[in-house]
Amino acid sequence: MCEKGKLEKEIEVTFFKSSGPGGQRKNKRETAVRIYHPSSGITVIATEHRSQAKNRELAFERLQEKLEELNRPKKPRIPTKKSRGVREKELKEKKELADKKKLRKKIDVDGYDIVD
């Protein structure tokens, strides 16, 4: 988990007027918070509360969660093979489709031979 003091030095915090319910207080004051983390390029926004302090804490928590998710190592993919039954089914369906397409070819009326 990131240290709060260290992280606060790295971020850029801006405030803006939010929209939605909250009345005159929310409409007049810049209660919404946008936090930008330049080194990772992550931006988070919090506009839920009428209080700028609550929105700032909420945005900071979201930023920490996103940074943790970004730094979490990805699980390696375990390569697997298709089972023999599945492969046989695919080949059977492929053969049926090929046979259906063969029927679309033009037929030579004189010798009843198929023309490519």
N, C-alpha and C positions, 0 to 999 in steps of 0.2 A: 504494500500500500504506500502511496506517495505521502511524503511529509507535507503538512499543510503550509508551513511557513516557506519552505523551499518552492512549493508550487505557486504560492501567491506572488512570488517575485517574478515568475516566468509568464504569468498570464496578463492579458489586457482586459480590463473590465469597462464596459460602457453601459450607460443607462438610457432608456428611452420610454416614451409614453406607450403604455399598453392599451389594448382595446378590450371590449367586453364588459360584463357587469362589474360594478364597483362604485358607480356613481361619480360625483364630482371629484372626490379624492383621487380616484384612479385616472380620471380624464385630465386633471390639472398637473399632477406630479409625474415625474419620471420614475415609475415603480418597477418597470420591467428591466431585467438584467440580461446582458449578453456577455459571455466570457469567451475569449479567444485564446487558444494556446498555440503560439506561433511555431514552435518546434515540431508539433505533430499536425498542425493545420486543423485541429478540432475546434468547432464553435458550438456552444450550448446556450440555450435561451430558457429563461424562466419568467412566466407572466401570470402564474396562477394566483398569487396572493396580492393583497392591496399594499402590503408592506415591502419596501425595497430590501430591507434586511432579510426577511424570510425568503424572498426571491433570490437574493444573492447566495444564501446558504444552499438553497435547492439547486441552483445552477452549479455551484461548486461541487456538490455531491454527484451530480450528473457527469461533470467533467472527470471526477475521480473514477467513476464507474467505467466511463469510456476509455480512459487511459489504462486502467487495469485490464480491460478486455483487449485493448490493442497490444499490451505487453504479454498477454497470456500465450504460452507456446501452443501451436496448433498440433493436434494429434496426427501422427503419421498415418497415411492410408495403407491399409493392409490389402495388397492385391489378391483378388479371388478369381477363380475360373468358373465358367458356367458349367452346370452339371451336364452329363451326357444326355439325359432325357430332354433337357431344355434345348440343347444344341440339335438333337434329332428332330424335335418339334419345329424349330426354326427352319431346318433344311427341308422338312416335309412341306411347310407352308410356302417356302421359296420355290420348290418344285411345282406345286399346284399353281402358283402364280405364273411361272414360266410356261406351263402347259396351256393356261388360259390365254397367254399372249401369243402362243403359237397358232391358236385358232383365228387370230386376227389377220394372218397373212393372206394375200390374194391367192386364189386357186387358178391353175391353168385349166381351162375348160376342155381343151382338146385331149390332153393326156392325163388329166386328173393328178398332175404332179404339182407340188407346192413350189412357187417361184419366190426366190429371195428378193 
